Amino acid sequence: MPQFASYPSLKDKTVFMTGGASGIGAEIVAAFADQGARVGFLDIDAAGGAAMQDRFAGVAHVACDLRDIDALRDGIATLRDRVGPADILVNNAARDDRHDWRKVSAGYWDERQAVNLRHMFFAIQTVAPDMIAKGGGSIINMGSNSWWEAGGGFPAYATAKAAVHGLTRTMARDLGRDRIRVNTVVPGWIMTDRQKDLWATPEDLEKHRARQCLPDLIDPVHVARMVLFLASDDAMMCTANNYMVEAGSI
């Protein structure tokens, strides 16, 4: 079994997240809770969010459709009241639904950007003033190696995820003078329940293993550990960059 690090600098820190009821997000919530942080997260899954809230002390969930920016802002205000102003923001929420480029409408395209990109900027805009007042913070945006690999079958998703890297770079510049670090975590194909249920066929898994430098499949915990590092004081001079968790598959 792997032995993971503890980060004393994360104890009693306040973490806001988008997504957290399932998959990678749930693993990140658990990882921060285990470090002694206070975690508040927004997720449209009311039942899953409530289960995470019941499971971990110091975790607060607000049900929220992140496509609604006013609801996002209100949700962050509620989390602030419940767990305090944010030291750390993890922009995690996304959905990699497959779609045929020939059938994409303008409405579907815009909805995919709202699901996978737009809320990231507005979450940053909403929490940054508190981080500035505190004298610093860490913002972690979740990217994807799908566009690095020239993966097909989801052009709206891949475009949104490519844009995450531009958002990270520009916000790192704008917020850096206030000692707010902004980075992107770039997961490879992570073996969440959703991936296993929908797309991880034995044939596709073997093809993917052949593309990786490392032979093991990637679990959500591996992404969560990178997020913890970037949130901690250990990464205090890391900003404006991509941190890959993809087993060398690009």
C-alpha positions in Angstrom: 0.0 0.0 0.0 1.3 3.5 -0.8 2.2 5.8 2.1 1.0 9.4 1.5 2.2 12.6 3.0 0.5 14.8 5.6 0.5 18.5 5.1 0.4 20.5 8.4 -0.2 23.7 6.5 -3.7 22.4 5.4 -5.0 21.9 9.0 -7.8 24.3 9.7 -7.7 25.8 6.2 -11.0 26.5 4.5 -11.4 24.8 1.1 -14.2 25.6 -1.4 -14.8 23.1 -4.2 -17.1 22.7 -7.2 -18.2 19.1 -7.4 -17.5 16.7 -4.6 -20.4 14.3 -4.3 -18.8 11.5 -6.4 -15.7 10.6 -8.5 -12.6 12.6 -8.3 -14.3 15.3 -6.4 -15.4 13.0 -3.6 -11.8 11.8 -3.2 -10.6 15.3 -3.0 -13.1 16.2 -0.3 -12.1 13.2 1.7 -8.4 14.0 1.3 -8.8 17.5 2.6 -11.0 16.4 5.5 -8.3 13.8 6.5 -5.8 16.7 6.6 -8.0 18.6 9.1 -9.3 21.2 6.7 -12.8 22.6 6.6 -14.4 21.8 3.3 -17.4 23.3 1.6 -18.5 22.1 -1.8 -21.2 22.8 -4.4 -22.7 19.9 -6.3 -26.0 19.5 -8.1 -26.3 15.9 -6.6 -28.2 16.6 -3.4 -28.3 13.1 -2.1 -24.6 12.4 -2.9 -23.6 15.7 -1.3 -25.6 15.0 1.8 -23.9 11.6 2.1 -20.4 13.2 2.0 -21.5 15.8 4.5 -22.6 13.1 6.9 -19.5 11.1 6.4 -16.9 13.7 7.2 -16.8 16.2 10.1 -16.1 19.7 9.0 -17.6 19.2 5.5 -20.5 21.3 4.2 -22.5 20.7 1.0 -24.8 23.1 -0.9 -26.9 21.8 -3.7 -26.2 24.0 -6.7 -26.5 24.0 -10.5 -23.3 25.6 -11.6 -24.7 26.6 -14.9 -26.6 29.3 -12.9 -24.0 31.9 -12.0 -26.3 33.7 -9.5 -26.9 30.3 -7.8 -23.1 29.7 -7.8 -22.5 33.0 -6.1 -25.3 32.4 -3.6 -23.9 29.0 -2.8 -20.4 30.3 -2.2 -21.9 32.9 0.2 -23.7 30.1 2.1 -20.5 28.1 2.3 -18.7 31.2 3.6 -21.2 31.5 6.4 -20.9 27.8 7.3 -17.2 27.2 7.1 -15.6 30.6 6.7 -13.9 32.5 3.9 -11.8 30.4 1.5 -8.1 29.9 1.6 -8.3 27.3 -1.2 -10.5 26.9 -4.2 -10.7 23.7 -6.3 -12.6 24.1 -9.5 -13.3 20.4 -10.1 -16.8 20.1 -11.5 -17.2 18.9 -15.1 -18.8 16.2 -17.3 -17.1 14.5 -20.2 -20.3 13.4 -22.0 -19.6 12.1 -25.5 -21.1 13.8 -28.5 -20.9 13.6 -32.3 -19.5 16.8 -33.8 -22.1 16.5 -36.6 -25.0 16.8 -34.2 -23.8 19.6 -31.9 -26.2 22.6 -31.9 -25.3 26.1 -30.7 -27.4 25.6 -27.6 -25.6 22.3 -26.7 -22.2 23.9 -27.3 -23.0 26.8 -24.9 -24.4 24.4 -22.3 -21.2 22.3 -22.4 -19.1 25.5 -21.8 -21.3 26.4 -18.9 -20.9 22.9 -17.4 -17.1 22.6 -18.0 -15.6 26.1 -18.0 -17.7 29.2 -17.3 -18.3 28.5 -13.6 -14.6 28.2 -13.0 -14.0 31.9 -13.7 -16.9 33.1 -11.7 -16.0 31.0 -8.7 -12.5 32.6 -8.8 -14.0 36.0 -9.2 -16.2 35.4 -6.1 -13.6 33.9 -3.7 -10.6 36.0 -4.7 -11.4 39.1 -2.6 -11.4 37.0 0.6 -8.0 35.5 -0.5 -6.6 38.9 -1.1 -7.8 40.1 2.3 -6.1 37.1 3.9 -2.8 37.8 2.1 -2.8 34.8 -0.3 -4.4 31.6 -1.4 -4.3 28.6 -3.8 -6.7 28.1 -6.7 -6.6 24.7 -8.5 -8.4 24.2 -11.8 -9.1 20.7 -13.1 -8.0 20.3 -16.7 -7.8 17.1 -18.8 -5.2 15.4 -20.9 -7.9 14.5 -23.5 -7.0 17.5 -25.7 -3.3 17.0 -25.2 -3.8 13.4 -26.6 -6.0 14.7 -29.5 -8.8 12.6 -28.1 -12.0 12.5 -30.2 -15.7 12.1 -29.5 -16.3 15.2 -27.3 -15.2 18.4 -29.1 -17.1 20.8 -26.8 -15.7 19.1 -23.7 -12.1 19.1 -25.1 -12.4 22.7 -26.1 -13.5 23.7 -22.6 -10.7 21.8 -21.0 -8.1 23.3 -23.3 -9.4 26.7 -22.3 -8.9 25.9 -18.6 -5.1 26.2 -19.1 -5.5 29.7 -20.6 -7.7 30.7 -17.6 -5.1 29.4 -15.2 -2.2 31.3 -16.8 -4.0 34.6 -17.0 -5.4 34.5 -13.5 -2.1 33.5 -12.1 -0.7 36.7 -13.5 -3.6 38.9 -12.3 -3.7 37.4 -8.8 0.0 36.6 -8.3 0.8 40.0 -6.8 -1.6 39.2 -4.0 0.2 35.9 -3.4 -2.6 33.8 -4.8 -1.3 30.8 -6.7 -3.3 29.4 -9.7 -2.5 26.0 -11.2 -4.0 23.3 -13.3 -4.1 19.6 -12.4 -4.3 17.5 -15.6 -5.7 14.1 -15.0 -5.4 11.2 -17.5 -8.0 8.5 -17.7 -9.1 8.2 -14.1 -10.9 5.0 -13.0 -14.0 6.6 -11.4 -17.2 4.6 -11.2 -18.6 6.7 -14.0 -15.7 5.8 -16.3 -16.0 2.1 -15.4 -19.7 2.0 -15.9 -19.8 3.9 -19.3 -16.5 3.5 -21.2 -13.8 1.4 -19.6 -14.2 -1.8 -21.6 -11.4 -4.4 -21.3 -10.3 -3.7 -24.8 -10.0 0.1 -24.3 -8.3 -0.4 -21.0 -5.6 -2.6 -22.5 -5.1 0.0 -25.3 -4.8 2.7 -22.7 -2.3 0.8 -20.6 -0.1 0.4 -23.7 -0.1 4.2 -24.1 1.0 4.9 -20.6 4.6 4.7 -19.4 3.4 3.2 -16.1 1.5 0.0 -16.2 -1.1 0.7 -13.4 -4.5 2.4 -14.0 -5.0 5.7 -12.3 -7.4 6.0 -9.3 -9.0 9.2 -8.1 -6.8 9.2 -5.0 -3.8 9.9 -7.2 -5.4 13.1 -8.4 -6.4 14.1 -4.9 -2.8 13.8 -3.7 -1.6 16.3 -6.4 -4.4 18.7 -5.4 -3.3 18.5 -1.7 0.3 19.3 -2.7 -0.7 22.4 -4.8 -3.0 23.6 -2.0 -0.2 23.3 0.7 2.6 25.5 1.6 5.0 22.9 0.1 3.9 24.4 -3.3 4.2 28.0 -2.2 6.3 29.0 -5.3 4.3 26.9 -7.8 1.9 28.9 -10.0 0.7 29.3 -13.6 1.5 25.7 -14.5 0.1 22.3 -15.4 0.7 19.4 -13.1 0.1 16.1 -14.9 -1.4 12.9 -13.3 -1.6 10.7 -16.3 1.1 8.0 -15.9 3.0 9.3 -18.9 0.2 8.8 -21.4 0.6 11.9 -23.6 
